């Protein structure tokens, strides 16, 4: 039952990812739109094997899809966590 739910959630997510990628594609580089199976990890030959492997050098690729305000808030939270670890005194707050 859990496997079916996971697949259903991935169906939904893959459809949204295909829609967003199709909207933002460069028609000069790719004529046809994307299909959900390109992003679905459970489909044979799906996008997981064809995707871009993320590492520190190309992490900026993901940042283009994130709202700058959200990214700034995340960076502030990360810096706050670095300066004030969870087990530290409450003086940080």
N, C-alpha and C positions, 0 to 999 in steps of 0.2 A: 504494500500500500504506500509506503514511504517512497519507494522507487517511482511509482506512478505519479505521485505528487511532485517529485523532483523533476521528472520529465515534463510534466505539464507546466511547471514554473519556467523551465528552460525554453519550452515552446514559446511562451509569452515573451520572455526576455530576448530570445533570438529574433523574434519578429520585430520587436522595438529596435534592436540594434541594426537590423537590416534596413528598417525604415530610415533611421537617422543616418546611416552610412550612405544610403541612396540619395538622401537629400543633400549631403555634403560631398558627394563624389565629384570628381573632375571629369566631365563628359569627353574631354580630349583623351584622357588616359583609359577610361572605361566606358564603353558605350551603353551596356546594359546595366540595370540596377542590381543590387545585391539580393540574395535570397536568404531566408532564415537558416537554411542548412549550412551555410558558410560560417555561421556563428554558433551553431548548436554542437556542444561537445559530445552528445550521445548519438548523433547521426554519423554513419560511416563516411569517412572522407570529409568530415566537417572542418570547421575553421580552426580548431585547436591546433592541428598539425601545421596548417598553412599560415597561422598568425605570426605576428612579430613578437619575438622573445624580448621581454622587458628586462632591462638592467639599468644601473644608475645613469649611464650615458644617454639613453633614449627615453628616460622617464618623462621628459618634457613633452613627448607626444601625447601622453594622457592629460597633461595640464591644459592642453588646448580645449578640452571638452568640459573643463571645470570653470564655474563662475569665479572671476577674480576675487570677489568679496569672500566667497567660501574658502578659497585657497588661502587668502590672507588670515582668515579666522583659524584655519587649520594650522598654519605656520605659527601663529601666536600661541595656540594651545600646545603645540609641540615644544616650543621654546619654554613655555611655562612649566611643562612637565619635566623638561631637562633641568631647569633651574630649581624646581621644587618637586623632588620625587614624592610619590604617594605616601611613603612611610616617614617622611620628614615631619618636623614640627609644624604646627599650624601657623607659624609666623609668616609663612609665604602668602597666605590668603589675606 
